[in-house]
């Protein structure tokens, strides 16, 4: 579709029925949204927002914009269903006081000192995966590398026994997949079943941990069980559902960060050359990957009072789709935003959202990205992608399902 066709199509863009090509490459559509429809009403009455300034302001304003999604998720999942219980109890879709209590506990477990202690284990995990891929004619950089790293790191955080980690990724994928704007009956059923199975597993794990607590300095599950004093303890449901949230959030965003980064460094060989010649650019490269191909493309908020945006009056209770992927290419903020530039500085992207809900695990995600990309380039500087890469096929989360590669010339 040419630029004019995309421009015309975007004015009628419906996230529940995305136009051809949107799932594979949404970025031309984002450019058109920014230029022609930065505030776009959806057929269901919700509103799609794409400007960086709008998103940045909304993320910081917890008075006019709520993260609570009970009103939206009731019709979507069924009030009282497993998916409803999970997504209305987890940190990301809550306002204070629950958000404050859970975030305080998680933040206390993810201090710079605690994350520094994780680095040797992270390096060991990455090196082990690279050993298994070394010299092979074809590997899948998602299945065998990008998606495995965060599962192991979050598994370590919660001290999940190694032999019990097998189902974690599949549970995560279908639970987060249920956040897509439109679901099939099968997707909904699989999501409900995954929450139930994950919760059942965690009930047993929590019982074992209560009987034999771990070190709260390194074991986040023990810390969550104990809380931060008598007034900061989580209920059993809050505990279980936020353990699921930690795994889901830590897995999806980091897996996509690593996979997207490997694809971009393959597709932009000049940027890869810069990074190979100057490893001090690695932190900047991670930030540019986060901006250019954000792992999480959409957030949501709900208005708590009537507001006006670009002359559009929105009543209280309006659901807002915050298009992070578009905001991170807003020419009002980024010079030449369609250019992948690992030296870009400053880089005020919103890949981790912002305000009080800024991603609690952002420091750990950045560390995982730097170590995974850096050590792969150390070992396999000439890796190249083969034909057959498969996009993730989702609107909210942007990454690859499969990324075939050859690790040596």
C-alpha positions as CSV (number, residue, x, y, z in Angstrom):
1,X,0.0,0.0,0.0
2,X,1.4,3.4,-0.9
3,X,1.6,6.4,1.4
4,X,-1.6,7.9,0.2
5,X,-3.4,4.6,0.7
6,X,-2.1,4.3,4.2
7,X,-3.1,7.9,5.0
8,X,-6.7,7.3,3.8
9,X,-6.8,3.9,5.6
10,X,-5.6,5.2,8.9
11,X,-8.5,7.6,9.4
12,X,-10.7,4.5,9.6
13,X,-8.2,2.4,11.5
14,X,-10.0,0.0,13.9
15,X,-7.7,-1.9,16.3
16,X,-10.1,-4.8,16.5
17,X,-9.9,-5.2,12.7
18,X,-6.4,-4.0,11.8
19,X,-5.8,-3.3,8.1
20,X,-3.6,-5.6,5.9
21,X,0.1,-5.2,6.8
22,X,-0.5,-3.6,10.2
23,X,0.5,-6.6,12.3
24,X,3.7,-7.2,10.3
25,X,4.8,-3.5,9.9
26,X,2.7,-1.0,11.9
27,X,5.2,1.9,11.6
28,X,3.9,3.4,8.3
29,X,0.5,3.5,9.9
30,X,1.9,5.2,13.0
31,X,3.5,7.9,10.8
32,X,0.1,8.5,9.2
33,X,-1.6,8.6,12.6
34,X,0.9,11.2,13.9
35,X,0.4,13.3,10.8
36,X,-3.3,13.0,10.1
37,X,-5.2,11.5,13.1
38,X,-3.2,11.8,16.4
39,X,-6.5,11.6,18.3
40,X,-8.7,8.9,16.7
41,X,-12.0,7.7,18.0
42,X,-12.6,3.9,17.7
43,X,-15.9,2.4,16.7
44,X,-16.4,1.1,20.3
45,X,-16.1,4.6,21.7
46,X,-12.5,4.3,22.9
47,X,-9.8,6.6,21.6
48,X,-6.4,5.9,20.0
49,X,-3.7,8.4,20.9
50,X,-0.3,8.6,19.2
51,X,1.6,11.8,20.1
52,X,4.5,11.7,22.5
53,X,3.3,14.8,24.4
54,X,-0.1,13.3,25.0
55,X,1.2,10.0,26.2
56,X,3.8,11.6,28.4
57,X,1.3,13.9,30.1
58,X,-1.3,11.1,30.6
59,X,1.3,8.7,32.1
60,X,2.2,11.4,34.7
61,X,-1.4,12.4,35.6
62,X,-3.0,9.9,37.9
63,X,-5.9,12.1,38.7
64,X,-7.6,12.4,35.3
65,X,-6.4,9.1,34.0
66,X,-6.8,5.7,35.8
67,X,-5.0,2.4,35.3
68,X,-7.9,0.4,36.7
69,X,-9.4,-1.7,34.0
70,X,-12.3,-3.5,35.8
71,X,-14.9,-1.7,33.7
72,X,-13.2,-2.7,30.4
73,X,-12.1,-6.2,31.4
74,X,-15.5,-7.2,32.8
75,X,-17.2,-7.5,29.4
76,X,-14.0,-8.7,27.7
77,X,-13.1,-11.6,30.1
78,X,-16.2,-12.1,32.2
79,X,-16.4,-10.7,35.8
80,X,-14.9,-13.2,38.2
81,X,-13.2,-15.2,35.5
82,X,-9.5,-16.2,35.8
83,X,-8.4,-13.7,33.3
84,X,-10.5,-10.9,34.9
85,X,-9.1,-11.8,38.4
86,X,-5.5,-11.7,37.1
87,X,-5.5,-8.6,35.0
88,X,-7.5,-6.6,37.5
89,X,-5.2,-7.6,40.4
90,X,-1.8,-7.3,38.8
91,X,0.4,-4.2,39.3
92,X,0.0,-2.7,35.8
93,X,-3.8,-2.4,35.8
94,X,-4.2,-0.9,39.3
95,X,-4.2,2.4,41.0
96,X,-3.2,3.0,44.7
97,X,-3.4,1.7,47.2
98,X,-2.8,-1.8,45.7
99,X,-0.4,-0.4,43.2
100,X,1.6,1.4,45.9
101,X,1.9,-1.7,48.1
102,X,2.9,-4.1,45.4
103,X,5.3,-1.7,43.7
104,X,7.0,-0.9,47.0
105,X,7.8,-4.6,47.6
106,X,9.0,-5.2,44.1
107,X,11.1,-2.1,44.1
108,X,12.8,-3.1,47.3
109,X,13.7,-6.4,45.7
110,X,15.1,-4.8,42.5
111,X,17.6,-2.4,44.0
112,X,20.8,-1.6,42.0
113,X,22.7,-3.8,44.5
114,X,20.3,-6.7,44.0
115,X,20.4,-6.4,40.2
116,X,24.2,-6.3,40.3
117,X,24.1,-9.6,42.2
118,X,22.1,-11.1,39.3
119,X,24.7,-10.2,36.7
120,X,27.0,-13.3,37.1
121,X,24.0,-15.7,36.8
122,X,22.8,-13.8,33.8
123,X,26.1,-14.0,32.0
124,X,26.3,-17.7,32.8
125,X,22.8,-18.3,31.3
126,X,23.7,-16.3,28.2
127,X,27.0,-18.1,27.7
128,X,25.4,-21.5,28.2
129,X,22.8,-20.7,25.4
130,X,25.6,-19.4,23.1
131,X,27.6,-22.6,23.7
132,X,24.6,-24.6,22.5
133,X,24.2,-22.5,19.3
134,X,27.9,-22.1,18.4
135,X,28.7,-23.0,14.8
136,X,25.3,-24.4,13.9
137,X,24.0,-24.0,10.4
138,X,20.5,-22.8,11.6
139,X,19.2,-21.8,15.0
140,X,16.0,-20.0,16.1
141,X,17.2,-16.9,18.0
142,X,13.8,-16.6,19.7
143,X,13.2,-20.1,20.9
144,X,16.8,-20.9,21.7
145,X,18.0,-17.5,23.0
146,X,15.8,-14.4,23.3
147,X,12.8,-16.0,25.0
148,X,14.9,-18.4,27.2
149,X,16.9,-15.7,28.9
150,X,14.1,-13.8,30.7
151,X,12.4,-17.1,31.7
152,X,15.5,-18.2,33.5
153,X,16.2,-14.8,35.1
154,X,12.6,-14.4,36.4
155,X,12.7,-18.1,37.4
156,X,15.8,-17.2,39.5
157,X,14.1,-14.2,41.0
158,X,11.2,-16.2,42.2
159,X,13.5,-19.2,42.9
160,X,11.3,-21.5,40.7
161,X,13.0,-25.0,40.6
162,X,14.7,-25.4,37.2
163,X,12.8,-28.6,36.4
164,X,9.5,-26.8,36.9
165,X,10.1,-23.9,34.5
166,X,8.9,-25.7,31.3
167,X,5.3,-24.4,31.2
168,X,6.1,-20.8,32.2
169,X,6.7,-19.3,28.7
170,X,3.5,-20.9,27.2
171,X,1.4,-19.7,30.1
172,X,2.8,-16.2,29.7
173,X,2.2,-16.0,26.0
174,X,-1.5,-16.9,26.1
175,X,-2.2,-14.8,29.2
176,X,-0.7,-11.7,27.6
177,X,-2.2,-12.6,24.3
178,X,-5.6,-12.1,25.9
179,X,-4.8,-8.4,26.1
180,X,-5.1,-8.1,22.3
181,X,-8.0,-5.8,21.2
182,X,-10.0,-8.7,19.8
183,X,-10.0,-12.3,20.9
184,X,-11.3,-15.5,19.3
185,X,-13.2,-18.0,21.5
186,X,-10.1,-20.3,21.5
187,X,-7.7,-17.5,22.6
188,X,-10.1,-16.6,25.4
189,X,-10.4,-20.2,26.6
190,X,-6.7,-20.8,26.4
191,X,-6.0,-17.6,28.4
192,X,-8.5,-18.6,31.1
193,X,-7.0,-22.1,31.4
194,X,-3.4,-20.7,31.6
195,X,-4.3,-18.4,34.5
196,X,-5.9,-21.3,36.3
197,X,-3.0,-23.7,35.7
198,X,-0.4,-21.0,36.6
199,X,-2.3,-20.1,39.8
200,X,-2.6,-23.8,40.8
201,X,1.2,-24.2,40.4
202,X,1.9,-21.1,42.4
203,X,-0.3,-22.1,45.2
204,X,1.9,-25.1,45.7
205,X,5.1,-23.2,45.2
206,X,4.0,-20.6,47.8
207,X,3.1,-23.3,50.3
208,X,6.6,-24.8,49.9
209,X,8.2,-21.4,50.3
210,X,6.2,-20.6,53.4
211,X,7.4,-23.9,54.9
212,X,11.0,-23.2,53.9
213,X,11.5,-19.4,53.2
214,X,14.4,-18.3,51.1
215,X,16.7,-15.3,51.5
216,X,14.5,-12.2,51.1
217,X,17.6,-10.4,49.7
218,X,17.6,-12.6,46.6
219,X,14.2,-14.4,46.6
220,X,11.5,-12.1,45.5
221,X,8.8,-14.6,46.3
222,X,9.8,-14.8,49.9
223,X,9.8,-11.0,50.0
224,X,6.4,-10.8,48.5
225,X,5.1,-13.4,51.0
226,X,6.5,-11.4,53.9
227,X,5.4,-8.0,52.6
228,X,6.9,-4.8,54.0
229,X,5.5,-4.9,57.5
230,X,2.0,-5.9,58.8
231,X,0.2,-3.1,56.9
232,X,1.9,-4.0,53.6
233,X,1.1,-7.7,53.3
234,X,-0.6,-8.9,50.2
235,X,-3.7,-11.1,50.2
236,X,-3.3,-14.6,48.8
237,X,-4.9,-13.5,45.5
238,X,-2.8,-10.4,45.2
239,X,0.3,-12.5,45.9
240,X,-0.4,-15.2,43.3
241,X,-1.6,-12.8,40.6
242,X,1.4,-10.5,41.0
243,X,3.8,-13.5,40.8
244,X,2.1,-14.2,37.4
245,X,2.5,-10.6,36.5
246,X,6.3,-10.6,37.3
247,X,6.8,-13.6,35.0
248,X,4.7,-12.2,32.2
249,X,6.0,-8.7,32.2
250,X,9.6,-9.8,32.6
251,X,9.4,-12.4,29.9
252,X,7.5,-10.6,27.1
253,X,9.2,-7.2,27.0
254,X,12.8,-8.6,27.4
255,X,12.3,-11.4,24.9
256,X,11.1,-8.9,22.4
257,X,13.9,-6.4,23.2
258,X,16.6,-9.0,22.6
259,X,14.9,-10.5,19.5
260,X,14.1,-7.1,17.9
261,X,17.7,-6.0,18.6
262,X,19.2,-9.0,16.9
263,X,16.9,-8.4,13.9
264,X,17.8,-4.7,13.7
265,X,21.5,-5.2,13.9
266,X,21.2,-7.7,11.1
267,X,19.1,-5.4,9.0
268,X,21.3,-2.3,9.6
269,X,24.8,-3.6,9.1
270,X,26.4,-0.2,9.4
271,X,24.9,0.2,12.9
272,X,26.2,-3.3,13.8
273,X,29.7,-2.3,12.5
274,X,29.6,0.8,14.8
275,X,28.7,-1.4,17.8
276,X,31.4,-4.0,17.0
277,X,34.0,-1.2,16.8
278,X,32.9,0.6,20.0
279,X,31.2,-1.4,22.7
280,X,30.7,1.7,24.8
281,X,27.8,2.3,22.4
282,X,25.9,-0.7,23.7
283,X,23.7,1.1,26.3
284,X,22.7,3.7,23.6
285,X,22.0,0.9,21.2
286,X,19.6,-0.8,23.7
287,X,17.8,2.5,24.1
288,X,17.5,2.9,20.4
289,X,16.1,-0.6,20.0
290,X,13.6,0.1,22.6
291,X,12.6,3.3,20.8
292,X,12.7,2.1,17.2
293,X,10.9,-1.2,17.7
294,X,9.3,-1.0,21.2
295,X,8.6,-4.4,22.7
296,X,5.3,-3.1,24.1
297,X,3.4,-1.1,21.5
298,X,0.3,0.0,23.5
299,X,-0.7,1.0,26.9
300,X,-4.1,2.0,28.2
301,X,-5.7,4.5,30.6
302,X,-9.3,5.4,31.4
303,X,-10.5,8.9,31.9
304,X,-11.9,9.7,35.4
305,X,-13.6,13.0,34.3
306,X,-14.7,14.6,31.1
307,X,-11.8,15.9,29.1
308,X,-11.2,17.5,25.7
309,X,-8.5,16.4,23.3
310,X,-8.1,18.1,19.9
311,X,-11.7,19.4,20.1
312,X,-13.0,15.9,20.9
313,X,-15.0,15.8,24.2
314,X,-14.5,12.5,26.0
315,X,-16.7,11.5,28.9
316,X,-15.4,10.0,32.1
317,X,-14.8,6.3,31.7
318,X,-13.4,6.6,28.1
319,X,-10.8,3.9,27.4
320,X,-7.6,5.4,25.8
321,X,-5.2,3.3,23.7
322,X,-1.8,4.9,24.2
323,X,0.3,4.0,21.1
324,X,3.8,3.8,22.5
325,X,5.2,2.6,19.1
326,X,3.9,5.8,17.4
327,X,5.0,8.2,20.2
328,X,8.5,6.8,20.0
329,X,8.6,8.0,16.3
330,X,7.1,11.4,16.9
331,X,9.1,13.9,14.8
332,X,8.2,16.6,17.4
333,X,10.5,14.8,19.8
334,X,13.0,12.7,17.7
335,X,15.1,14.0,14.8
336,X,14.7,11.7,11.7
337,X,12.6,9.3,13.7
338,X,12.4,6.6,11.0
339,X,16.2,6.2,11.1
340,X,17.7,3.5,13.3
341,X,20.7,5.2,15.0
342,X,22.5,3.5,17.8
343,X,24.3,6.8,18.7
344,X,21.0,8.7,19.2
345,X,21.2,11.0,22.2
346,X,19.1,12.2,23.9
347,X,16.5,9.4,23.5
348,X,13.3,10.3,25.4
349,X,11.4,7.1,24.4
350,X,8.4,5.8,26.3
351,X,9.1,2.1,25.9
352,X,8.8,1.6,29.6
353,X,5.8,3.9,30.0
354,X,6.3,6.8,32.5
355,X,5.1,8.4,35.7
356,X,4.2,6.3,38.7
357,X,3.6,3.3,36.5
358,X,7.1,3.4,34.8
359,X,8.2,-0.3,34.4
360,X,9.5,-1.5,37.8
361,X,11.9,-3.9,36.0
362,X,13.4,-1.5,33.5
363,X,16.9,-1.6,35.0
364,X,16.9,-5.4,34.8
365,X,15.5,-5.5,31.3
366,X,18.2,-3.1,30.1
367,X,20.9,-5.3,31.8
368,X,19.5,-8.4,30.1
369,X,19.5,-6.6,26.7
370,X,23.1,-5.4,27.0
371,X,24.5,-8.7,28.1
372,X,22.6,-10.8,25.6
373,X,23.4,-8.6,22.6
374,X,27.0,-7.9,23.7
375,X,28.0,-11.4,24.4
376,X,26.4,-12.8,21.2
377,X,28.3,-10.2,19.2
378,X,31.5,-11.2,21.0
379,X,31.0,-14.8,20.1
380,X,29.2,-14.5,16.7
381,X,30.0,-11.1,15.2
382,X,29.1,-12.3,11.8
383,X,25.7,-14.0,12.6
384,X,23.1,-13.5,9.9
385,X,19.4,-14.0,9.7
386,X,18.1,-16.6,7.3
387,X,14.9,-16.5,5.4
388,X,11.8,-17.5,7.3
389,X,11.5,-15.0,10.1
390,X,7.9,-15.0,11.5
391,X,6.4,-11.8,13.1
392,X,4.8,-12.3,16.5
393,X,1.4,-11.4,15.0
394,X,0.1,-9.3,17.8
395,X,-0.9,-5.6,18.1
396,X,0.0,-4.9,21.7
397,X,3.4,-6.7,21.8
398,X,5.8,-6.4,18.9
399,X,8.4,-9.0,18.3
400,X,9.1,-12.2,16.4
401,X,7.7,-15.7,16.9
402,X,10.7,-17.2,14.9
403,X,14.0,-15.7,13.9
404,X,16.1,-18.3,12.0
405,X,19.8,-17.5,11.9
406,X,23.2,-18.9,11.0
407,X,25.7,-18.3,13.7
408,X,29.0,-18.6,11.8
409,X,30.0,-17.9,8.1
